[in-house]
Amino acid sequence: MKAKSVMNYQGKILWLTGLSGAGKTTIAKGVAQELRSRGCLVELLDGDVVRTHLSQGLGFSKEDRDINVRRIGFVADLLSRNGVIAIAAVISPYREIREKLKQTTTNFVEIYVQAPLAVCKSRDVKGLYAKARAGEIQNFTGISDPYEEPLNPEVICSTNQFTIQQCVQQVVSYLESQDYIPVCPSKVEMLTVERQSLPYGNAKSEQVGKPAYSAGSC
């Protein structure tokens, strides 16, 4: 089977949403590294970094959070329409604004990075959750502000049940299954061998023998 050129793939928006400490940025960096190894054009938009530049001066009220999400979504859409895979790692706690992004952008993939609040608190090396509980930080998602879970995300990464590498694999495997990204050459070869070994026209031949993804395997 001949692999499709990376230039023939469209840009995408990979939107990672979840509580602070769930693992959004870590997964995003892992996915970005893997996609770059396949020749994809990738740009990572981290919520904390964006706030220091694009959204400097905004607070954490619902209105300001929505403005921040819209700005990141606008940049991500510009990138994706120019062939770049834009990976946004943003808490983006409100369902309505995320749904609007889905409707107003193209090639939007929602990835819910899921972890219980207690687990996120245990990972909080900056002590932000403790400060929020003490009233030192206002409008903190999960404490004094709600997080509205996605209803129909394309991918759910449960970081309290799986390792970061497994979550990265989960995202990349989904993108491969939708033909959104190139498959590793070694995987293409293995798939071809499997198909050739099966009777022509076997409906199962497209899936049989598909190897498990391993991060950095290209």
Secondary structure, 3 states (H helix, E strand, C coil): CCCCCHHHCCCEEEEEECCCCCCHHHHHHHHHHHHHHCCCCEEEEEHHHHHHHCCCCCCCCHHHHHHHHHHHHHHHHHHHCCCCEEEEECCCCCHHHHHHHHHHCCCEEEEEEECCHHHHHHCCCCCHHHHHHCCCCCCCECCCECCCCCCCCCEEEECCCCCHHHHHHHHHHHHHHCCCCCCCHHHHHHHHHHHHCCCCCCHHHHCCCCCCCCCCCC
